[in-house]
Amino acid sequence: MPLYHQLGKVPPKRHTIFRKENGDLYYEQLFGTIGFDGMSTNMYHVHRPTQVKKILGQYSVAPKVAKSNNIQSYRFRGFEVRPEDDFLESRKAVLTNSDCTIVLAAPKKSTEDYFYKNTDSDELIFVHRGTGTLRTMLGNLKFEYGDYLLIPRGIIYKMDFDTQDNRLFIVESRRPIYTPKRYRNWFGQLLEHSPFCERDIRRPDKLETHDEKGDFLIKVRKQDEIFDMIYATHPFDVVGYDGYNYPYAFSIHDFEPITGRIHQPPPVHQTFETDAFVICSFVPRLYDYHPEAIPAPYNHSNIDSDEVLYYVDGDFMSRNDIAAGHISLHPAGIPHGPHPGAAERSIGKVSTEELAVMVDTFKPLMVTEEAMKIADEQYYQSWLDPEN
């Protein structure tokens, strides 16, 4: 999100002397993207952020693919993913390609014994169930049901949960995740037609600064492997920073829907973008108001993208037999549309209470072994007329 933010103490100029009360230097770190051309943040540490004491080992967390070339529509029952204590172990990759991985997680406990850093991907965590605090080296964010948490790659963080009943829908993106360009002017400000504005973006408001030495375990993800690394100082030792590259939160409940006289295409629901996929938010809204409108979507062909819908809440008007936590996959190459009877049911309706997150990828998604454990393999036949 191109929005300047400053938290804590910073010197008047970059790359200049900045001393502690005892006269020692704070240690500056540029935290940037795309070489020196993308968004960046300048942070100032109590200790040098480069002190690695040990590398204990590494292990693979690469998704295990069950179907690498898929044309079948699927429904996955996401709430059948078993809760697990550990945050990282709870993450189950269900769909993947070279640009992103879609993950379901049901962690029961907070991240206690380690810190986590994903150097492969930006992470967009959608909170379906649970409340708590995202704690990061650049400050903390409270979260609750309906929040998107955008964590840029390289951020060191922990997840503190208030309860054991937590459900997360996660998109790991190997491309930077931004707000859509068509919502912004040439300065980066969100325009009047955008379905959200800067006031809806929640930035870190509390900075933890720990002046501690010891043995601190950081689990670092690189090229689909986790490296267990022991750092000599607490990774949350930043006294201040400023810039554009930091974690933030945005609630799906703050997305203002765009409606029209006739059915609007999926891009009106767009919330985030990369150059490889988009993420959309379907929220409660008034239906189309043309007197002859059919509010249910028309049949359309996925020629250029796979469509994934994660159903959060409400009655999704274009589908039959869909419940919270379900995921539908409609792959490129075949048309899809409303289930039998859905178009007819929608006529005359004035509003919908549906809540869902959609991911459209431009490269085909592979179905993982974890996904097949929760798959409805007859879902692709659910569009057949009864006589067929």
N, C-alpha and C positions, 0 to 999 in steps of 0.2 A: 504494500500500500504506500504510494508516494506521499507521505505525510510526515513532516519534520517533528521530531520528539526529543526532548531533553529531560533527563532524570538524574538527580544527584549533583555532584560538584564537577565542573569542568573548567579548564583554564580559558582565558580570553581568546587565545589563538591555538590552532592545531600545531602539533609537533614542536611545542615550546616547553620550557621548564615548568613543572608542576610538582610542588614539594608537599610532603606531609608536615605535620606540626613539628616533628623532630628533625626536619631538614632533609630527610631521605626523599628520593624521587618516587612518585607514582609511576607505574609502567603503562605506557600507552599501547593500545592494540587497535589496528584498523581491521574491522570485521566487514569484509566486502564481498561482492559477487561479480561474476562475469569479468574476471581480471580486475582492473581498476575502472571499469566502465559502468557497472551496475550500481544498485543501491548499496550503501555502506553505512556503518556506524563507527565512531571513534569512542573507545571505552578506556577507562583508566583503572588499573589494578593495584591493589596493595602489594602483591607479590608478582614476580615474573610469571606469565601464564604458560611458560614453556618447560616447566620442571617435571619431567616424567621419571619416576623412580624405577618402575618395573613394567614389563609387558608380560602378563601371566600366561596368555594363550589366546586362541581364537577358535571360533566354531561357526558353521554355516547356518544362516537363517534364510537361505534362498527358497522361494516358493517351490513346492513339488508339483509339477504340472501333470494333470491327468489327461487333458485333451488340449493339444497344441493347435489343432485346426478344427474349429467348431462352427457349425451353422445351425445348431439346435437352440431354440429358445428354452430358457430354464427359469424356474423359480427356486430360490434358496431360502430356507426357513432359518433366518439369522439368529433367532432367539434359542435355537437348538444348539448353538455353540456353547460348550460347557464353561461356566465360570472357573477361573483359576486365580490363585493368590497373587502370583507375580505378574507385574504389568507387562513385561516383555514376553513371557511365556504365554500370556493370555491372547496375544495378537495372532490371529489366524488369517493368512492370506487366502482369499477366495478367487480373485481374478487378477491377472497380471499381463503386462506386455513390457516392451523395452522403455516405455515412457512413464508408466505408473503401476502401482499395485494397490488393489482395494482390499482392505483388511477389516475384519470384525474382531472386537475384543470385549471381554467381560471380566475385567480385573476386580478382584475382591478386596485387595489391600493396596495401600499407598506404596510408592516407590521409596523404600526405607534404606536399604543397604548399599545403594549405588546411585550414581547419576547416569544419565543417558544422553548420547549425542549421535544424531544421524547425519553423517557426512555425505550420504548418497542422495538424499531427497529432502525437499520441503515436506512437512507433514501438515495436513489439514484434518483435524480431529473434530468430528461432529458428536456432540454429547446427546445421546438419546435418553439415557437414564443416568442419574447421579449428580452430585454437586461436589465442589471442592475447590482446590487452588492449584493452578499451574505455576510452579516455582521455577524460575529461570535465572541465568546469570545476568539478565538484563531487566529483572524485576518480575513481579508476581501479578497474576490475573485470577480473579474469582471466576468460576464457571458454574453453569447450571443447565438444565434441560433446554435444548434448542440452540446452544452456543456452538459456533464454529471457532476453533482455536487454530490460528495459523502460526506454525512454528517454522521459521526459515531453517534451512540446512545449516548445521554447525552450531546451533544453539544447544547449550548444555541445560538439561532440565530434569525436574521430578514432577510426578503427579501425586498430589495429596487428595485422597477421597474422604468424604464425610461418612459414607456408608459402604456396605459391601455389595449393594445392588447397583452395578454400573454397567452400562452398555454403550460402546463407542463404535462409530463407523468412521474409518480412517482411510484417507487417500494419501499414499506416499508418491510424491511427484519428483521425477528426476529433472523436471523443468521448473524454473521459478513460477510461483503462483502469484498472479496479480489481480487487481480489479479490472474489469473489462475496459479496453481503450475507448470504446464508443460512449462510455459514461463519463469520460474525463476530457477537459479542454487541454490545450497545448502546454499549460502550466502544471497540469496534474490535478487540478481541482475537479471534484465531482460536479457534474452539470445538473441543471434543474430537472432534466428528464430521467436522471438516475433513480432507481428504486431504493436507494439509500444514500446517506450523505456522511460527511466526516463526523458529525455528532454521534452517529451510530457506532463508530469504531472505538472500541475500548482498548486503550493503551496501558502498558504496565504502570502501576501507580505506587508500588512499594518496592524499594530496592533493598535486597538483603546484602549486607557487606560483612563477610566473615574474615577476620584476621587470624587464621588458624593454619598451623603446620601439622603434618601427620601423614597418614596413608589414606587416600581418598580414591575409591574405586569408581572409575568412569567406564561405562560400557559404550564403546565407540563402534558404530556401524559403518563399514566401508566395503563396497563391492559385495554386498549381501553376506558379509561375515561380521561377527561381533568380536572385537578385540577387548580383552579385559586389561585395562591400563591403570596403574597406580600413580596418582599425582601426589606431589609433595606438599601442596597447599590446597585449601578449600577452593573449588572452582567458582563459588559465589563470593568473590572478593572485590567486585567492581564498586568503586565509590561514585562513579558518575559516567554518563555517556551522552552523546547526541548524534543524531543522524536519522536515517530512513529505514534501516534494516533491523527489525526487532519483532518479537511476537506480538500478536494482537488478537482480540476477540470480537466477533460480530454475531449477534443473535439472529436466527432465522425469523424470529418473531418481529424483528425490525425491518424486514424486507417488505417494501410496499409494492403490491402487485400491479402490473400494467394490464388493463382490460380494454375491450373494444366491443363494437356492435356485433362482430362475428368472431369466431374462434381465432385466438392469437397463436402464432407459432412458438415453439419452445424457446427461441432466443430471448423472448421477453422475460423469461424466468432466470436468465443468466446472472450469476453472482460472482464467479471467479473464472479466470481464464489462464491457459498456458498456450504455447504454440502447438500443443499436441492433444489437448482435450479441454473441455469446458465443464463447469459445475453449475447446476441450476437449483433454485429453490422453488418448490411448489407450495404455496401457502394459502390459507383461507382467503377467499375473494368472491366478488360478485361475478356472476356469469355474464355471457354475452347478451346484449340487450336488443339486438335486431329481432323484430317480431317473428321471423322465421328461422332464427338461429338454432343450430344444433350444438349445444355446449361441449359435448364429447368430442375428442380429437378425431379428425378424419384419418383414414388409413394412409400410411405413408411408407416409403421404402427406405431402408437403411442401406444406402449404396456406399456412403463414404465413412460411416462410423458405426461402432457398437453402442447400444444404449443400455445403461444400467440405471434402474430406479430402486432407491432404498425407501421403503414405506415407513413413515415415522408415526403418523397418527391420523385419525379420521377415516372417512369412507372414500377411498380413491375411486372417483366416478367412472373411470374408463375400464376398470378391472373387476372381475368376479373372483370371489374367494381369496381375497388378499387381506393380510393381517399385519399388525405392527411388527417390524423387524424383518419382514420378507424383503428379498431382493429379486427383481426380475432382470434377466439378461435377454435382450433382443439383438442378435448379431447382424452385422452387415451382410447384405446379399439377398435378404428376403424382406417382403413387406410385413408390417404389423400395424395394429390399430386396436380399437376398443373391442372388448369381449362381446360375444353375442348378447344382445339385449341392452348393452350399455348406452348406445346412441339413442335408442328409443326411450330409455329411462330418463335420460338427461333433458329431453325436450320439456320446456316449461319450467324447469328448475331455475331458481334465481341466484343461488349461491352454492359454494362448496366449502367444507371444513377440512379438506385434505391437507396433509403436511407430508412432504417427501423431498428427498435429495436426489438429483439426477447427475450422472456422470456420462458424458458422451466422448468416446475416444476415437481418434482418427486412425489408429492402428487396431487390428483385431486383438481381442482379449483371449488369453488362454485360461482354461478352467482348471483349478488346482484340485489336488486330492482332498484337501479340507472342504472345498466347496461340494464335492461329490458326496460327502458324508451327510450333507443337509439338503440335497437336491431333490426336487420333484421332477422325475424324468419323464412324466406324462404331460407336463405343463404345455409343451408345444402343440398338443392335440386339443387344447382347451378352446380353440377358435372354431372347432368343427360344429356345423349345424347338427341338431339332435338326430336328424334322419341319416346322417353320415356316420 
